[in-house]
């Protein structure tokens, strides 16, 4: 018997954690404004909501977010990206009861990223084919030096079937997210843990370069062991070999 596809997505919930990102947050929220507008234009049957989770912020991130009237802002004091992501999902989907979770899609990115205008449109199109998980690709912006960027490209496969997992570019069906335990309260690799559990569950998954995000090329970030530290290590390699 042929498996039935899930019902089409009707709601998209975008969750963005932030810790003192007032400098990069305008770019992130502006790109999300454009992505939501494009989704509404292309798929007027799909509703979208952006939830920004300010985690232990002491800067002006709230003031930046206030300029974006369609962004829901929540605040926590966890200093933990996994806990912030999980709280954002809980707030965004608190009203969603079974069995409607199959119609709801979670899209995740970070406050130091810029998503393309078709970011949400592409995710919804993929979800409507029956996928439960989409892992996209990222690329550092020009803040990362050219030598380190070249080393980054040598180590990263921007193609379909790539092996990379980035919380900055991730989509998952809400029913699948709940069934596999959601984001764990981890300071790093909460995204990897979720993806590993989803894949192990037998859900329908796709790693694709068709969903691509620009992220900050900074080499000093907010989380020890996070993406910025990784880029810093690539920069240091050049210093050692130069």
C-alpha positions as CSV (number, residue, x, y, z in Angstrom):
1,X,0.0,0.0,0.0
2,X,1.3,3.5,-0.9
3,X,1.9,5.7,2.2
4,X,-0.3,8.8,2.3
5,X,1.4,12.1,2.2
6,X,0.9,14.4,5.2
7,X,-1.8,17.1,4.8
8,X,-0.4,20.3,3.3
9,X,1.3,22.7,5.6
10,X,-1.0,25.5,6.8
11,X,1.2,27.2,9.4
12,X,4.9,28.0,9.6
13,X,6.5,29.0,12.9
14,X,10.0,30.6,12.7
15,X,12.0,30.5,15.9
16,X,15.1,32.7,16.3
17,X,17.3,32.7,19.5
18,X,19.3,35.8,20.2
19,X,21.9,36.8,22.8
20,X,23.0,40.4,22.6
21,X,22.7,40.6,18.8
22,X,21.6,44.2,18.3
23,X,24.2,44.8,15.6
24,X,23.2,41.9,13.4
25,X,19.6,41.6,14.4
26,X,18.3,44.2,11.9
27,X,19.6,42.2,9.0
28,X,18.2,39.0,10.3
29,X,14.7,40.4,11.0
30,X,14.6,42.3,7.8
31,X,15.4,39.2,5.8
32,X,12.7,37.3,7.7
33,X,10.2,40.1,7.0
34,X,10.9,39.6,3.3
35,X,10.7,35.8,3.5
36,X,7.3,36.0,5.3
37,X,6.0,38.5,2.7
38,X,7.1,36.2,-0.1
39,X,5.4,33.2,1.5
40,X,2.2,35.2,1.9
41,X,2.4,36.2,-1.8
42,X,3.2,32.8,-3.1
43,X,1.1,30.8,-0.7
44,X,-1.7,32.9,0.7
45,X,-3.1,29.7,2.3
46,X,-0.2,29.4,4.7
47,X,0.2,31.6,7.8
48,X,3.6,32.4,9.2
49,X,4.8,33.8,12.5
50,X,8.2,34.8,13.7
51,X,9.1,34.3,17.4
52,X,12.3,35.9,18.6
53,X,13.7,34.5,21.9
54,X,15.9,37.1,23.7
55,X,18.1,35.0,26.0
56,X,19.8,37.0,28.7
57,X,20.1,40.1,26.5
58,X,21.4,43.3,28.1
59,X,21.7,45.2,24.8
60,X,19.1,46.9,22.7
61,X,17.8,43.8,20.9
62,X,14.3,44.4,22.2
63,X,14.3,47.9,20.7
64,X,15.4,46.5,17.4
65,X,12.7,43.9,17.4
66,X,10.1,46.5,18.2
67,X,10.5,47.9,14.7
68,X,9.2,44.7,13.3
69,X,5.5,44.6,14.2
70,X,5.0,41.0,13.0
71,X,7.7,39.6,15.3
72,X,6.6,38.1,18.7
73,X,9.3,38.7,21.3
74,X,9.8,36.5,24.4
75,X,12.5,36.8,27.0
76,X,14.4,34.1,29.0
77,X,17.5,34.0,31.1
78,X,18.9,30.6,30.3
79,X,22.2,31.5,28.5
80,X,21.6,28.3,26.5
81,X,20.8,28.2,22.9
82,X,19.1,24.8,23.1
83,X,16.8,26.0,25.9
84,X,16.1,29.2,24.0
85,X,15.1,27.3,20.8
86,X,12.9,24.9,22.8
87,X,11.2,27.8,24.6
88,X,10.5,29.6,21.3
89,X,8.9,26.5,19.8
90,X,6.8,26.0,22.9
91,X,5.5,29.6,22.8
92,X,4.9,29.5,19.1
93,X,3.0,26.2,19.1
94,X,1.3,26.3,22.5
95,X,-2.1,26.4,20.9
96,X,-1.5,23.5,18.5
97,X,-3.1,20.2,19.6
98,X,-3.0,16.8,18.1
99,X,-3.7,15.7,15.4
100,X,-3.2,19.0,13.7
101,X,0.6,19.1,14.3
102,X,1.2,17.6,10.8
103,X,0.0,20.8,9.3
104,X,2.5,22.9,11.2
105,X,6.1,23.4,10.2
106,X,9.0,24.8,12.3
107,X,11.7,26.8,10.6
108,X,14.8,27.7,12.5
109,X,17.6,30.3,12.0
110,X,19.9,32.5,14.1
111,X,20.0,36.2,14.9
112,X,23.3,36.7,13.1
113,X,22.0,35.2,9.8
114,X,20.2,36.5,6.7
115,X,17.8,34.2,5.0
116,X,16.9,34.5,1.3
117,X,13.5,35.8,0.2
118,X,12.3,32.3,-0.9
119,X,13.6,30.6,2.3
120,X,10.1,29.8,3.6
121,X,8.5,29.2,0.2
122,X,11.1,26.5,-0.5
123,X,10.7,24.8,2.9
124,X,6.9,24.7,2.5
125,X,7.2,23.2,-1.0
126,X,9.5,20.5,0.3
127,X,7.3,19.8,3.3
128,X,4.3,19.4,1.0
129,X,6.1,16.6,-0.8
130,X,5.9,14.6,2.5
131,X,9.3,15.5,4.0
132,X,9.5,15.8,7.8
133,X,12.9,17.3,8.1
134,X,15.0,19.7,5.9
135,X,18.6,20.5,6.7
136,X,19.9,23.3,4.6
137,X,23.4,24.8,4.1
138,X,25.0,28.0,5.4
139,X,27.9,30.1,4.2
140,X,29.8,32.7,6.2
141,X,29.6,36.3,5.0
142,X,32.6,38.5,4.1
143,X,33.4,39.2,7.7
144,X,35.4,36.0,7.5
145,X,38.8,36.6,5.8
146,X,39.3,35.2,2.3
147,X,41.9,32.6,3.3
148,X,39.7,31.2,6.1
149,X,36.7,31.3,3.8
150,X,38.6,29.3,1.2
151,X,39.4,26.7,3.9
152,X,35.8,26.7,5.0
153,X,34.7,25.9,1.4
154,X,37.2,23.2,1.1
155,X,35.6,21.5,4.1
156,X,31.9,22.0,3.4
157,X,29.8,20.5,0.7
158,X,27.2,22.9,-0.7
159,X,25.2,20.2,-2.5
160,X,22.2,18.0,-2.1
161,X,22.9,15.1,0.3
162,X,25.4,17.2,2.3
163,X,26.4,15.9,5.7
164,X,26.1,19.2,7.6
165,X,23.6,20.2,10.3
166,X,23.0,23.9,11.2
167,X,20.5,25.3,13.6
168,X,20.8,28.4,11.5
169,X,19.0,26.6,8.6
170,X,16.7,23.9,9.7
171,X,13.1,22.9,9.1
172,X,11.0,20.2,10.8
173,X,7.4,19.2,11.0
174,X,5.9,19.9,14.4
175,X,4.5,16.4,14.8
176,X,8.0,15.0,14.1
177,X,9.6,17.5,16.5
178,X,7.3,16.6,19.3
179,X,7.6,12.8,18.7
180,X,11.4,12.9,18.8
181,X,11.8,15.1,22.0
182,X,12.5,18.5,20.5
183,X,15.5,20.6,21.3
184,X,17.4,19.6,24.4
185,X,18.7,22.3,26.7
186,X,22.3,22.1,25.4
187,X,24.8,25.0,25.0
188,X,25.9,23.5,21.7
189,X,24.9,20.9,19.2
190,X,21.2,20.9,20.2
191,X,20.5,21.0,16.5
192,X,22.6,17.9,15.8
193,X,20.9,16.0,18.6
194,X,17.4,16.7,17.2
195,X,18.4,15.8,13.6
196,X,20.0,12.5,14.7
197,X,16.8,11.5,16.6
198,X,14.6,12.5,13.7
199,X,16.6,10.5,11.3
200,X,16.7,7.5,13.6
201,X,12.9,7.6,13.9
202,X,12.5,6.7,10.2
203,X,11.0,10.1,9.3
204,X,11.4,11.4,5.8
205,X,14.5,13.7,5.7
206,X,16.3,15.7,3.1
207,X,19.7,17.5,3.2
208,X,19.7,20.1,0.5
209,X,21.6,23.1,-0.8
210,X,18.4,24.6,-2.3
211,X,17.7,26.1,1.1
212,X,20.7,28.2,1.8
213,X,21.4,30.9,4.4
214,X,24.1,33.5,4.9
215,X,25.6,33.6,8.4
216,X,28.0,35.8,10.2
217,X,31.7,35.3,9.5
218,X,32.7,36.6,12.9
219,X,35.3,34.5,14.7
220,X,34.3,35.5,18.2
221,X,30.8,34.5,19.1
222,X,28.4,34.1,22.1
223,X,28.8,30.4,22.7
224,X,32.0,28.6,23.5
225,X,32.4,25.8,21.1
226,X,29.9,27.3,18.7
227,X,30.1,28.2,15.0
228,X,32.1,31.4,15.6
229,X,34.8,29.4,17.5
230,X,34.9,27.0,14.6
231,X,35.5,29.8,12.2
232,X,38.1,31.2,14.6
233,X,40.0,27.9,14.4
234,X,40.0,28.1,10.6
235,X,41.5,31.6,10.8
236,X,44.1,30.4,13.3
237,X,45.2,27.7,10.9
238,X,46.1,30.3,8.4
239,X,48.1,32.2,11.0
240,X,50.0,29.0,11.9
241,X,50.8,28.1,8.3
242,X,51.4,31.6,6.9
